[in-house]
Amino acid sequence: MKQVSIIPEYNLGQKIIKGVRSLAMIFFHPFLFFIPRKKNLWIFGSSHGKRFADNSKYLYLYVNKNCPDIRPIWLTKNQKVIDELNKKGYQVHPTFSPKGFLYSIMAGYIITSHGMRDINNLLIGGAKIIQLGHATPFKDFSVHNLGATLRKITGISSHYAIATSEKIRREAALLIGVPENYTAVTGTPRNDGLFDNPDLPLNNSIEDLKKRIKFKHIITYFPTWRKDGGNLFEKYGFKTEEIEKKLKELDAILIIKAHPMNIININKLKCSRIHNLSDEEVPDIFPLLRETNILITDYSSVFLDFLLLNRPIIFAPFDIKEFNKKKDAFYYNYDEVTPGPKAKDWIEVFDVIEKELKEDHYSKERKKICKIFHKFQDNKSSERVFEFIKGLGEKQG
């Protein structure tokens, strides 16, 4: 049997660079408050400058289309992103280019999804920083969020955050490291991409698959991030040949999408119906989610976003006993907020998938949980976030 495993991505060099940059940021930060900033100049970034994705992406697109008084600029360290946005006529610059530096010093507002490394964090002093986040709070990372604590002490931190409901407002604020009353319940811009929106492109990887093979159902597996990687496949009965056969019977394909911080070693598999899509192939998961018919996950908060579509979710908490022992356990009781069948291995996963394709058994439960985690269930979150940020400027006068 061919080996399939999740490998943690680790880069010591990046950690050293991060440390040096943090020291430089502390030194330069106080002097930047003396530089006047423009309220109509907004800087956007995401994914540590690597991708055009997540909440920052969707708000950026909204502002470009609907807000002529605002000048939105995307900063990135990825040449492919620069080329893509230039082709579409959007304003984008390399993060550490002369223009990247200039606009970072001038911008009145800085919008991020993952944190300070999304943009040029050396030049943020004096700007209002809104961190939109990149996940609905589900696992408790606050207990080891040392970075947020240090940023608060030095004054180099985000000022505002957003949440999807009052239920998670406190957790969202805690995760980002801002006061709860500085956290607005707006919904998240990226969830606008779950609804049929002609302005947002479909996922090219899915379109390519449709040309190569006929299928009716897309089943997507999103395992959560694991510091130590882990083997979630053979150990729990993932038999490639049998699953390939089962997928053919179900007229389906299985897409495996690991967390960006993990790499799935599945490249040697030669399967027509099992596809491991890399972060480069799927920089933004939300067009993929929009196309997904059944979602499989263990502890990834992506299921909370997927609830907005009210489609079947299969929970695969194979290693929940071990996971519960870790510091980053859950904010909530896992069984109470996961509206779907729980499978202990891949055999059970596909038994449940077959049943759910015939009849959806958990629709009412999903709607109930969705109301708790989502005050708004529409495609207007970007609009609400824009009005929130715009209101900050009006308060300043």
C-alpha positions in Angstrom: 0.0 0.0 0.0 1.3 3.4 -0.9 2.1 5.7 2.0 -0.2 8.7 2.6 0.7 11.0 5.4 0.6 14.6 6.6 4.0 16.2 7.0 4.4 19.4 9.1 5.9 22.3 7.2 8.8 23.9 9.1 11.3 26.6 8.0 13.9 27.7 10.6 15.1 30.5 8.3 11.6 32.1 8.3 11.5 32.0 12.1 14.9 33.8 12.3 13.8 36.5 9.8 10.5 36.9 11.8 12.5 37.6 14.9 14.8 40.1 13.3 11.9 41.9 11.7 10.1 42.1 15.1 13.0 43.8 16.7 13.2 46.3 13.8 9.5 46.9 14.1 9.7 47.8 17.8 12.5 50.3 17.0 10.8 52.1 14.1 7.2 52.0 15.4 7.1 55.1 17.7 8.5 57.4 15.0 5.8 56.6 12.5 3.0 58.3 14.6 4.4 61.7 13.5 3.6 61.0 9.9 0.1 62.1 8.7 -1.9 59.3 7.1 -4.7 59.3 4.5 -8.1 57.9 5.5 -9.0 57.0 2.0 -5.9 54.9 1.4 -6.4 51.3 2.6 -3.7 48.6 2.5 -4.7 44.9 2.2 -2.7 41.7 2.7 -3.3 38.1 3.6 -1.6 34.8 4.4 1.7 36.3 5.4 1.9 37.9 2.0 1.8 34.6 0.1 -1.7 34.4 -1.3 -4.7 36.4 -2.6 -7.2 34.9 -0.3 -9.4 34.9 2.7 -11.3 37.8 4.3 -8.9 40.4 3.0 -9.4 39.3 -0.5 -13.2 39.5 -0.5 -13.3 42.9 1.2 -10.6 44.2 -1.2 -12.8 43.1 -4.2 -15.9 44.7 -2.6 -14.1 48.0 -2.1 -12.7 48.0 -5.6 -16.1 47.6 -7.1 -18.3 49.6 -4.8 -16.3 52.3 -3.0 -14.8 54.9 -5.5 -13.8 57.2 -2.6 -11.4 54.6 -1.2 -8.1 53.7 -2.8 -7.4 50.0 -2.0 -3.9 48.6 -2.5 -2.9 45.0 -2.2 0.6 44.1 -0.9 2.1 40.7 -1.5 5.4 38.8 -1.6 4.1 36.5 -4.4 4.9 37.5 -8.0 2.0 35.3 -9.2 -0.4 37.3 -7.2 1.0 40.5 -8.6 0.7 39.2 -12.2 -2.9 38.0 -11.6 -4.1 41.3 -10.0 -2.4 43.4 -12.6 -4.1 41.5 -15.4 -7.5 42.3 -13.7 -6.6 46.0 -13.4 -6.2 46.0 -9.6 -3.6 48.0 -7.8 -1.0 45.7 -6.3 2.6 46.1 -5.2 5.4 44.0 -3.8 5.4 44.3 0.0 9.0 45.5 0.3 9.2 47.6 -2.9 9.6 51.4 -2.9 5.9 51.8 -3.5 5.1 49.2 -1.0 7.0 51.1 1.6 5.5 54.5 0.5 1.9 53.4 0.6 2.4 51.6 3.9 3.6 54.8 5.5 0.7 56.8 4.0 -2.2 54.4 4.6 -4.8 55.3 7.2 -6.2 51.8 7.4 -4.4 48.4 7.2 -6.6 45.3 6.7 -5.1 41.8 7.4 -6.4 38.3 7.7 -3.6 36.4 9.4 -1.6 39.1 11.2 1.1 41.7 10.8 3.2 39.6 8.4 0.4 40.0 5.8 1.7 43.5 5.1 4.9 45.6 5.8 4.8 45.4 9.6 7.8 47.7 9.9 5.6 50.7 8.9 2.3 50.3 10.6 2.7 52.9 13.4 -0.1 55.5 13.3 -2.4 53.5 11.1 -5.7 51.8 12.2 -5.2 48.0 11.9 -8.2 45.8 11.3 -7.6 42.1 11.5 -10.4 40.2 9.9 -9.1 36.8 10.9 -9.0 33.7 8.8 -11.0 31.2 10.9 -14.2 31.2 13.0 -13.0 30.6 16.5 -13.5 26.9 17.3 -10.2 25.6 18.7 -8.7 27.5 21.6 -5.4 28.9 20.5 -5.5 31.8 22.9 -3.7 29.9 25.7 -0.4 30.0 23.7 -1.0 33.2 21.7 2.3 34.7 23.1 2.7 36.9 20.0 -0.6 38.7 20.7 0.5 39.3 24.3 3.9 40.8 23.2 2.3 43.0 20.6 -0.2 44.4 23.1 2.7 45.2 25.5 4.7 47.0 22.8 1.6 48.7 21.3 2.2 47.0 17.9 -1.0 45.1 17.6 -4.3 45.0 15.7 -6.9 47.6 16.9 -10.1 46.0 15.7 -11.6 42.7 14.8 -14.8 41.2 13.5 -17.0 38.2 14.4 -19.9 36.2 12.9 -22.2 36.3 15.9 -22.5 37.5 19.5 -21.9 33.9 20.5 -18.2 34.0 19.4 -17.5 37.7 19.8 -15.5 37.2 23.0 -13.5 34.3 21.5 -12.8 36.3 18.3 -11.5 39.3 20.3 -9.4 37.0 22.5 -7.9 35.3 19.5 -6.9 38.5 17.8 -5.9 40.2 21.0 -8.3 43.2 21.0 -11.0 44.4 23.5 -14.4 42.8 23.0 -16.1 46.1 22.4 -13.6 46.7 19.5 -14.9 43.6 17.8 -17.9 44.1 15.4 -20.5 41.5 14.6 -20.6 41.7 10.8 -20.1 38.3 9.4 -16.9 37.5 7.5 -16.3 38.8 4.0 -15.0 35.4 2.8 -18.3 33.8 3.4 -19.8 36.1 0.7 -17.9 33.7 -1.6 -20.1 30.8 -0.6 -23.1 32.3 -2.3 -23.6 32.6 -6.0 -21.7 35.7 -6.9 -20.9 36.3 -10.6 -18.0 38.6 -9.7 -16.0 35.8 -8.1 -14.4 33.2 -10.4 -14.9 29.5 -9.9 -12.0 27.3 -8.8 -9.8 26.6 -11.8 -8.7 23.3 -10.4 -12.3 22.0 -10.2 -13.0 23.2 -13.7 -9.9 21.3 -14.9 -11.1 18.1 -13.1 -14.5 18.4 -14.7 -12.8 18.3 -18.1 -10.9 15.2 -17.3 -13.5 13.1 -15.5 -17.2 12.9 -15.2 -18.7 13.1 -11.7 -21.8 14.2 -10.0 -20.6 14.8 -6.4 -17.6 16.6 -4.9 -16.6 15.3 -1.5 -13.9 17.5 0.1 -11.7 16.5 3.1 -10.3 19.3 5.2 -8.2 18.0 8.1 -7.2 20.5 10.7 -3.7 21.9 11.2 -1.5 19.7 13.3 1.9 20.7 14.6 3.2 17.2 14.4 1.6 16.3 11.1 0.2 12.9 11.7 -1.1 9.9 9.7 -4.8 10.2 9.2 -5.0 7.7 6.3 -3.6 4.2 6.5 -3.8 4.1 10.3 -7.6 4.6 10.0 -8.4 2.3 7.1 -7.7 4.5 4.1 -7.3 1.8 1.3 -6.8 3.6 -1.9 -8.1 1.0 -4.3 -11.2 0.4 -2.3 -12.0 4.0 -1.9 -11.4 4.7 -5.6 -13.9 1.9 -6.4 -16.4 3.3 -3.9 -16.1 6.8 -5.4 -16.9 5.4 -8.8 -20.0 3.7 -7.5 -21.1 7.0 -5.9 -20.3 9.0 -9.0 -18.1 11.2 -6.9 -14.5 12.5 -6.5 -12.6 13.0 -3.2 -10.6 16.2 -2.9 -8.1 16.3 -0.1 -7.1 19.8 1.0 -4.6 20.0 3.8 -4.1 23.1 6.0 -1.5 25.4 4.4 0.9 24.7 7.3 0.8 21.0 6.5 1.8 19.0 3.4 0.1 15.8 2.4 2.4 13.2 0.9 0.0 11.7 -1.6 1.7 12.6 -4.8 2.6 9.0 -5.7 -1.1 8.0 -5.8 -2.3 7.5 -9.3 -6.1 7.8 -8.9 -8.6 9.3 -11.2 -11.1 10.1 -8.3 -8.8 11.0 -5.4 -7.1 14.3 -5.7 -4.7 16.1 -3.3 -4.9 19.8 -4.1 -2.0 21.9 -2.9 -2.2 25.4 -1.5 -0.8 26.7 -4.7 -3.5 25.0 -6.7 -6.2 26.2 -4.3 -5.0 29.5 -2.7 -8.6 30.3 -1.8 -10.7 27.5 -0.5 -14.1 29.3 -0.7 -14.8 28.7 -4.4 -14.0 25.1 -3.6 -16.4 25.0 -0.7 -19.1 26.5 -2.9 -18.7 23.6 -5.3 -18.5 20.9 -2.5 -21.5 18.6 -2.0 -20.3 16.8 1.2 -17.6 18.1 3.6 -15.4 15.8 5.7 -13.4 17.3 8.5 -12.1 16.5 12.0 -11.7 19.7 13.9 -11.3 22.4 11.3 -13.5 25.4 11.8 -14.2 25.4 8.1 -17.3 23.4 8.8 -18.8 26.5 10.6 -18.5 28.4 7.3 -19.9 25.5 5.4 -23.0 25.5 7.6 -24.2 28.5 5.6 -24.8 26.2 2.6 -26.7 23.6 4.7 -25.1 20.7 3.0 -24.0 17.4 4.6 -21.0 17.4 6.9 -19.2 14.2 8.0 -17.1 14.5 11.1 -14.0 12.3 11.2 -12.5 12.8 14.7 -10.3 9.7 14.4 -7.9 10.9 17.1 -10.1 13.0 19.3 -8.8 11.4 22.6 -5.3 12.5 21.7 -6.4 15.8 20.4 -8.3 16.7 23.5 -5.1 16.4 25.5 -3.4 19.2 23.6 -3.5 22.8 24.7 -5.5 23.9 21.6 -8.6 22.0 22.6 -12.1 23.4 21.9 -13.9 26.5 23.0 -17.1 24.5 22.9 -18.4 21.0 23.6 -17.4 19.2 20.4 -20.4 16.9 20.2 -22.9 19.7 20.9 -21.8 22.0 18.0 -20.9 19.4 15.3 -24.2 18.7 13.5 -23.5 15.5 11.6 -22.5 11.8 11.9 -19.2 11.0 13.6 -17.0 8.3 12.0 -14.2 6.5 13.7 -12.4 5.4 10.5 -12.5 5.7 6.8 -14.8 2.7 6.4 -17.4 4.4 8.5 -16.9 7.7 6.6 -17.9 6.2 3.3 -20.7 4.2 4.8 -22.2 7.5 6.1 -21.5 9.3 2.8 -23.6 6.7 1.0 -26.4 7.2 3.4 -26.3 11.0 3.3 -26.3 11.1 -0.5 -29.5 9.1 -0.4 -31.1 11.2 2.3 -29.9 14.3 4.3 -30.5 13.4 8.0 -29.0 16.4 9.7 -30.5 19.4 8.0 -32.4 20.7 11.0 -29.4 20.3 13.3 -27.2 22.2 10.9 -29.7 25.1 10.7 -29.9 25.2 14.5 -26.1 25.5 14.9 -25.8 27.9 12.0 -28.1 30.4 13.7 -25.8 30.3 16.8 -22.6 30.9 14.9 -24.0 33.2 12.2 -26.1 36.3 12.9 -26.2 37.0 9.2 -26.7 34.4 6.5 -26.2 36.3 3.3 -23.6 37.7 1.0 -23.4 41.2 2.5 -20.6 40.7 5.1 -18.1 42.7 3.0 -20.6 45.6 2.9 -21.1 45.5 6.7 -17.3 45.4 7.4 -16.8 48.3 5.0 -19.4 50.3 6.8 -17.8 49.4 10.2 -14.3 50.6 9.0 -15.8 53.7 7.4 -17.5 54.5 10.7 -14.2 54.4 12.5 -13.0 57.3 10.3 -16.2 59.3 10.9 -15.7 59.0 14.6 -12.2 60.4 14.3 -13.6 63.4 12.4 
